[in-house]
Amino acid sequence: MAYIPNIIFALLLIGGLGFFAKNVLRLRRNINLGKDVEVSDNKPQRWKNMAKIALGQTKMVVRPIAGFLHVIVYVGFIVINIEVLEIIIDGLFGTHRIGLKFLNEGVYGFLIGSFEVLAVLVLVSVIVFWIRRNGIKIKRFLSKEMTGWPKSDGNIILYFEVVLMCLFLVMNATDSSFQALDSGNLISQYIAPLFSGLSESSLHLVERSAWWVHIIGILIFLNYLYYSKHLHILLAFPNTYYGKLVPQGQFKNLDAVTQEVKLMMDPSADPFAAPAEDAPDPEKFGASDVADLSWVQLLNSYTCTECGRCTSECPANQTGKMLSPRKIMMDTRDRLEEVGKNIDANNGIFVDDGKQLLGDYISHEELWACTSCNACVQACPVSIDPLSIIMDMRQYLVMEQSAAPSDLNNMMGNIENNGAPWPFNQMDRLNWSEES
């Protein structure tokens, strides 16, 4: 009978970690649906970017208030959960505060005291975040794509953090042996009097209840991440590592287009010659669905924090146009999830569902509203590149469907005929100077 709690704990731990591993495999499968790209160059710079942006939060603090609060939550939540290691060992082996067996009271007290202070700072920061989101109602949290589940998700994660931090403090406050040490109870000593009227057995019951709910809550939180925008807690690190290193204004050349140009420029090539029998099928120009995007772009979609900094900096969005870079990433992720569920339901094979990212999720109007200024890329705190998806889908519209706007078609016709975007013959370009 004495081992039953340990067995229950082990089963909960195995179940929680197993379900998390299953979701990680599904996530990896979905991301790998994208095209392969070469991103193994300049590893020192990539490690540096990951250290600065994901670990150092350098792009978060560009907006000081939100950035500073986020750093507190980020550091506090990670550091506090170091104690999860102690909880796991205690749960598996039936020990109590195993850390005291390996550390002297002063060191252990310093660690737990630091955790308690951080827990309070996290609570304050989370409350401010909730007020900013639901009380002050900052504009970037009120966009049309931030209704329904995205709005609820943002609040749910805040409630999670409040409950977990409170449970941690209550667990310490009701632990009589820990309070008797009078070391490390910097905050919990002021909470302990709230339970002073309870008997020793009742106090122990509260402590054990807080302990169990705390670890169960952490396992639930871990598995909730896959379904939440807070998956960026894990994916920010690979996403910043694989982020674009070339200058932001530099666009990639499509290999398929490059090959076509080389063929036209080769005087010995026969443009009317039939392709060889073993020649691969011509590559699709641009992207119309998630499978046409690269795996890095799909990783971007799962990493999106839905913070809205990209959309708030977008000049097209500021002037009332439909484009929202945040929505581009959310739509990409939603379509990718839909494709993944399709594959799961059909024994690992995608069955055409008559839908695609272009048209069913992202409209032509959104794509053509983009000015390609890279403001969204610059603003993103985790190196997401919405512009690359927009440009790939534009390429598909122009090169596969000839569906460019009339103004763009006129411009391209003028470039072809006159060598400039304007409808003037080359001989007439300087006529304006004679008018003066």
Secondary structure, DSSP 8 states (H G I E B T S, - for coil): -TTHHHHHHHHHHHHHHHHHHHHHHHHHHHHTTSB-----S-HHHHHHHIIIIIIS-TTGGGSHHHHHHHHHHHHHHHHHTTHHHHHHHHHHH--S-THHHHS-HHHHHHHHHHHHHHHHHHHHHHHHHHIIIIIS--GGGSSGGGSSHHHHHHHHHHHHHHHHHHHHHHHHHT-HHHHHHTSS-TTHHHHGGGGTTS-HHHHHHHHHHHHHHHHHHHHHHHHHGGGSGGGHHHHHHHHHHTS--S-TT-----HHHHHHHHHHH-TTS-TT----TT-------S-SSGGGSBHHHHHHHHH-----HHHHH-HHHHTT-S--HHHHHHHHHHHHHHHHHHHHHTTT-----S--HHHHTB-HHHHHH-----HHHHH-TT---HHHHHHHHHHHHHHTS----HHHHHHHHHHHHHSSSSSS-GGGTTHHHHT-
